[in-house]
Amino acid sequence: MTGPEKGSQVPTVWRVNTDGSNPEKFVDNCGAVTDIDAGGQYLLGVVWFGEKSGIYEVPTSNKKCITLLPGVETINATIARDGKSFFYAVVSRGETSIFRQLWKDGKTIAAPQLALKVPFALPTWYANHAAYDELLLPFTGRLLCFGSFHQLMHRPPNVGFDGPS
């Protein structure tokens, strides 16, 4: 679960059971979790706006907040099906650009690559990010349901979003 704490605009990540029991602060001020890699080693998250906007990761082994792409204003970062990159959308001047960032062992590789540009701007908070999920679907091969945080934090370790590994 992700939510702001008093005095901070940057969300904090909590781990809780699906019934709401056993809340555990996972990491402070590291953005909203938007995906997890298939092996359960890295959480991917974003800070939507402000001084700390960007894309971040949290290795589940040490729970440290690591900046991957500072200054990127996006609402979603989604790991590709093969786990070798992630995608994110940026809206500006009536356009939406989808970028692919190569990524291996928790490290970005090279500069982000433009994967697709469409001549319209998606509403930032439209239908709980459904428009972004659908636009990213051809690149990631899956939809990420933001309402189902338990998929991120409480799935068996050998099961990814695409089924058992």
C-alpha positions as CSV (number, residue, x, y, z in Angstrom):
1,M,0.0,0.0,0.0
2,T,1.3,3.5,-0.8
3,G,0.2,6.7,0.9
4,P,1.5,10.1,2.1
5,E,2.6,10.7,5.6
6,K,1.9,13.8,7.6
7,G,4.3,16.6,6.4
8,S,5.4,14.8,3.2
9,Q,4.1,15.0,-0.3
10,V,6.1,11.9,-1.3
11,P,4.3,8.6,-0.6
12,T,5.6,6.0,1.8
13,V,5.3,2.3,0.9
14,W,3.7,-0.1,3.4
15,R,3.4,-3.8,3.4
16,V,0.1,-5.2,4.8
17,N,-1.8,-8.4,4.6
18,T,-4.8,-8.4,2.3
19,D,-7.1,-8.4,5.4
20,G,-5.3,-5.2,6.7
21,S,-3.3,-6.9,9.4
22,N,0.4,-6.7,10.2
23,P,1.2,-3.3,8.7
24,E,4.9,-2.8,8.1
25,K,6.6,0.4,6.8
26,F,8.5,-0.9,3.9
27,V,10.3,2.3,2.7
28,D,9.8,6.1,3.4
29,N,9.4,8.8,0.8
30,C,10.1,6.7,-2.3
31,G,6.9,7.2,-4.3
32,A,3.9,5.1,-5.3
33,V,4.7,1.5,-6.2
34,T,3.6,0.8,-9.7
35,D,5.2,-2.6,-10.4
36,I,7.4,-5.4,-9.1
37,D,9.8,-7.6,-11.1
38,A,8.8,-11.2,-11.7
39,G,11.5,-12.5,-9.2
40,G,10.2,-10.2,-6.5
41,Q,13.6,-8.5,-6.1
42,Y,12.7,-4.9,-7.1
43,L,9.7,-2.6,-6.6
44,L,9.4,0.1,-9.2
45,G,7.7,3.3,-8.3
46,V,7.1,6.9,-9.2
47,V,6.9,10.3,-7.6
48,W,4.4,12.1,-9.7
49,F,5.3,15.7,-9.3
50,G,7.4,18.2,-7.4
51,E,11.0,18.5,-6.4
52,K,11.5,14.7,-6.1
53,S,9.6,13.7,-9.3
54,G,11.0,10.7,-11.1
55,I,11.2,6.9,-11.3
56,Y,12.6,5.0,-8.4
57,E,13.3,1.4,-7.4
58,V,13.5,-0.4,-4.0
59,P,15.4,-3.6,-3.8
60,T,13.3,-5.9,-1.6
61,S,16.6,-7.2,0.0
62,N,17.6,-3.9,1.6
63,K,14.5,-1.6,1.2
64,K,16.6,1.4,0.1
65,C,15.1,4.0,-2.2
66,I,17.2,4.3,-5.4
67,T,16.7,7.0,-8.0
68,L,16.6,5.6,-11.6
69,L,15.3,8.6,-13.6
70,P,15.2,11.9,-11.7
71,G,12.8,14.6,-12.9
72,V,10.6,12.4,-15.0
73,E,6.9,13.3,-14.4
74,T,4.8,10.2,-15.0
75,I,2.1,8.4,-13.2
76,N,3.2,4.9,-14.0
77,A,6.3,2.8,-14.7
78,T,5.7,-0.8,-15.8
79,I,8.3,-3.5,-16.2
80,A,8.3,-5.3,-19.6
81,R,7.3,-8.9,-19.8
82,D,11.0,-10.0,-20.3
83,G,12.1,-8.0,-17.3
84,K,14.9,-6.3,-19.3
85,S,13.3,-2.9,-19.5
86,F,10.5,-0.7,-18.2
87,F,8.1,1.6,-19.9
88,Y,6.6,5.0,-18.8
89,A,4.5,7.7,-20.4
90,V,5.1,11.4,-20.4
91,V,2.5,13.9,-21.5
92,S,3.4,17.3,-22.9
93,R,2.0,19.8,-25.4
94,G,-1.0,17.7,-26.4
95,E,1.1,14.5,-27.0
96,T,1.8,11.4,-25.1
97,S,5.2,9.8,-25.4
98,I,6.0,6.2,-24.3
99,F,9.6,5.6,-23.4
100,R,11.5,2.4,-22.9
101,Q,14.3,2.3,-20.4
102,L,16.7,-0.7,-20.6
103,W,17.2,-2.1,-17.1
104,K,19.2,-5.1,-15.7
105,D,19.9,-6.1,-12.1
106,G,18.4,-2.9,-10.8
107,K,20.5,-0.6,-13.0
108,T,19.4,1.5,-16.0
109,I,21.4,0.9,-19.2
110,A,21.9,3.8,-21.6
111,A,19.4,6.6,-22.2
112,P,15.6,6.1,-22.4
113,Q,14.4,5.3,-25.9
114,L,11.2,6.7,-27.5
115,A,9.0,3.7,-28.1
116,L,5.8,5.5,-29.3
117,K,4.4,9.0,-29.6
118,V,0.7,9.6,-30.0
119,P,-0.8,12.9,-31.1
120,F,-3.1,13.3,-28.0
121,A,-2.6,13.8,-24.3
122,L,-4.1,11.2,-22.0
123,P,-5.8,12.7,-18.9
124,T,-3.3,12.2,-16.1
125,W,-5.7,10.6,-13.5
126,Y,-8.2,9.1,-15.9
127,A,-10.0,6.0,-14.6
128,N,-7.3,5.0,-12.1
129,H,-4.6,5.0,-14.8
130,A,-6.5,2.6,-17.1
131,A,-5.7,4.6,-20.2
132,Y,-2.0,4.3,-19.5
133,D,-2.2,0.6,-18.9
134,E,-4.0,0.1,-22.2
135,L,-1.4,2.3,-24.1
136,L,1.4,0.3,-22.5
137,L,-0.2,-3.1,-23.1
138,P,1.5,-3.7,-26.5
139,F,4.9,-3.1,-24.8
140,T,4.5,-4.9,-21.5
141,G,2.1,-7.6,-22.6
142,R,-0.1,-7.2,-19.5
143,L,-2.3,-4.9,-17.5
144,L,-1.4,-3.7,-14.0
145,C,-4.5,-3.2,-11.9
146,F,-3.7,-0.3,-9.5
147,G,-6.6,-1.3,-7.3
148,S,-5.0,-4.7,-6.5
149,F,-1.9,-3.8,-4.5
150,H,-1.9,-7.3,-3.0
151,Q,-0.7,-8.5,-6.5
152,L,2.5,-6.5,-5.8
153,M,3.2,-7.4,-2.2
154,H,1.4,-10.6,-1.4
155,R,1.8,-13.0,-4.3
156,P,3.7,-16.3,-4.0
157,P,7.4,-15.7,-4.8
158,N,7.4,-17.9,-7.9
159,V,4.3,-16.3,-9.5
160,G,4.7,-13.2,-11.7
161,F,1.8,-11.2,-13.2
162,D,2.0,-13.5,-16.3
163,G,1.5,-16.7,-14.2
164,P,3.9,-19.2,-12.5
165,S,7.6,-18.8,-13.6
